[in-house]
Amino acid sequence: MASREQILTSLLSERTVEIVTVGRRSGLPRVTEIWTTPLYGRLFICGTPNAGKPGVVHQPRDWFANLLAHPDFVLRLKRGVEADLSVRAERIADPQLRRRILSDPSTAYYRDRAMSFEAALDHSPIVEVRFGGDDRWLTDAVRAAWFDRPDNVVAPG
């Protein structure tokens, strides 16, 4: 079993994880490999707005639709450490926070995949990962680790 320090290190340094959501229509578990984005002492999951379909401006992502219907899910660390974390998704709808997240250098991939920056702002699926249950300790640990690093900055505004 991984230690708390190993889990935190993996969570902040290895962006590729799996999320296990509940299918909005089927009710069955759905596993999606995805990236996390630690910013401003918080952890986010972002996505591209058009699901990689040329010419499509807005096509909802299945994982995002599943989280909107069933916000409790499992975030699975699988690279340096193996751990299943109990989390809840909170949709990021605030335009100012969406702009801050999508303006950060770490989210360039999502901006580059959108039709335009404005399309990314309007349609990119973004959720904050909220730790729960036995994993609630990660909320404070992620925040502390973020602000203890000299190269990280406080969110503007």
Protein Blocks (a to p, Z undefined) as FASTA:
>chain_A
ZZfklmmmmmmmmmbdcdddddfklopacddddddddeehiacddddfklopghiabdcd
fklmmmmmmmcccdddfklpccdddddddddfbfklmmmmmmpmklmmmmmmpmbfklmm
mmoccdddddehjllmmmmmmmmmmmmpmkbccdeZZ
